[in-house]
C-alpha cells in the first residue's frame, strides 16, 4: 500500500515538474517554485502523503529530478532548488522539518549516485537547498544544517565507504559548520 502511494507520488510530481519547466530557459532558477507548487498541490489533494514524512519528501525529490531530467535540465545545478522547493512545500503542508529535510537530502544523494553524477557536489547542493528551504518558511536553520549534513552522510554511508569519504570532503569544503557537525557525530 505505502509503495503504491509513493510510486503514484513520484509519477505525479514528475509530471507536474515537467509541465512547470517546459519551455523555461533557466531550469535551475525556476525549479524551486515549480517543485514547491507541485508539492503543495499534491499534498493538499491527498493528505495521506504528509503522513509518510521522510518517504514523501524522498518521493518528491525523486519525481522532481526525473522531471528536470525530462526537460533536459542539469540535475546537479537544479538540485539545490529541488530540495529547497521540496522542503518548503512539505513544511507548508504540515510536515515536520526534520522529516522533510532528511527525506529530501537523502534521496538527492541517492539519485545523484543512480544517475552517475558527482555525489559530493550533490550532497553540498542538497544541504544548501534544505537550509534555504527551511529559512524560506521560517524554520530553524541551525537544526536544518545539522539534520541535512547527517542525512547526506547517512545516505553516502549506505552507498559505500568511497562515497562517504567523498561526501565528507565535499561537505567540509562547501558547507559552513559541516566540519563541526561531522566531528561531533564521530563522538
Secondary structure as the mmCIF struct_conf table of DSSP 4:
data_model
#
loop_
_struct_conf.conf_type_id
_struct_conf.id
_struct_conf.beg_label_comp_id
_struct_conf.beg_label_asym_id
_struct_conf.beg_label_seq_id
_struct_conf.end_label_comp_id
_struct_conf.end_label_asym_id
_struct_conf.end_label_seq_id
HELX_RH_AL_P HELX_RH_AL_P1 UNK A 2 UNK A 21
TURN_TY1_P TURN_TY1_P1 UNK A 22 UNK A 23
BEND BEND1 UNK A 25 UNK A 25
HELX_RH_AL_P HELX_RH_AL_P2 UNK A 27 UNK A 45
HELX_RH_3T_P HELX_RH_3T_P1 UNK A 47 UNK A 52
TURN_TY1_P TURN_TY1_P2 UNK A 53 UNK A 53
HELX_RH_AL_P HELX_RH_AL_P3 UNK A 54 UNK A 70
TURN_TY1_P TURN_TY1_P3 UNK A 71 UNK A 72
HELX_RH_AL_P HELX_RH_AL_P4 UNK A 75 UNK A 92
TURN_TY1_P TURN_TY1_P4 UNK A 93 UNK A 94
HELX_RH_AL_P HELX_RH_AL_P5 UNK A 97 UNK A 114
TURN_TY1_P TURN_TY1_P5 UNK A 115 UNK A 116
HELX_RH_AL_P HELX_RH_AL_P6 UNK A 119 UNK A 136
TURN_TY1_P TURN_TY1_P6 UNK A 137 UNK A 138
HELX_RH_AL_P HELX_RH_AL_P7 UNK A 141 UNK A 159
HELX_RH_AL_P HELX_RH_AL_P8 UNK A 161 UNK A 174
BEND BEND2 UNK A 175 UNK A 175
TURN_TY1_P TURN_TY1_P7 UNK A 176 UNK A 177
HELX_RH_AL_P HELX_RH_AL_P9 UNK A 178 UNK A 186
#
